[in-house]
Amino acid sequence: MKRVRLPFARGLEVEFADGERAIRQVEELAEEGTWRPVVVFGPEGCGKTSWLRQSVEALKELGFSVIYFNPMTKEFLAEVGVKSVEERALGVLKQASTVHALAGLIGYVIDFAKEAIKLGREKVAVIVDDAFQLTGAHEAALFVKGMLELIEHPPERYERVVAIAATSEGLSRREMGRHRWAELTPMWNMPREGFEELYEKLPSSKPPFDEAWRLTGGNPYLLKELYGVRWRVDRVVEGLAERKDVAPQLHR
């Protein structure tokens, strides 16, 4: 199955790593569909977006019509084999001048999925990434409820629906946890084998793998940051401290 290529650093793209495990997870979801929306949560930089992008390609290869929405990167795809629907998805992007405005149009995701089912698409996937921190907790929970309604009360009969959303925002997760509308699934950092696969794709000189593993704990975003500053740990720590407004402390 095709692996997507993802931007890693300036001038460097890498093929999706840990692919076999990720594709196996998608295949398991595709085999029976999701009975409730799957909400994936985890720390920033743990690889949720990369996994979702790989999931889009995998599901298309498995015969699904796919609606993918990521307001942070201004992406709205409706690959359902109907030109008019796909063009309207591009029109949604043109309606919004900011990512916050685009996040407010999240309801179109459900509309396009319903239309795909009405048009006879029997296998439909809905994938939403990184939207809930912009919509707010209550709106996020209502959207997940809308995904559940799509699964349980579709406009026409269908074979399978896969509904996945990802969030790193704790407030939205807690709001969803108050209901039984979704299956909350954690995603932490990459396993050692998959992380090593990503590490081996990096060119030029680099620290031994064990050191990279120790410094990042398997977090691909931290690996990206270290690569971008030529493995200067102090610069990464200082940047993180500045973003979090804390005093940096390095232990050697």
Secondary structure, DSSP 8 states (H G I E B T S, - for coil): ----EEEEETTEEEE-SSHHHHHHHHHHHHHH--SS-EEEE--TTSSHHHHHHHHHHHHHHTT-EEEEEEGGGTEEEEESS-HHHHHHHHHHHHH-SSHHHHHTTTHHHHHHHHHHHHTT-SEEEEEEES-HHHH-HHHHHHHHHHHHHHHHS-SS--SEEEEEEEE--HHHHHHHHTSSSSEEEE--S--HHHHHHHHHT--S----HHHHHHHHTT-HHHHHHHHHTTT-HHHHHHHHHHHHT-------
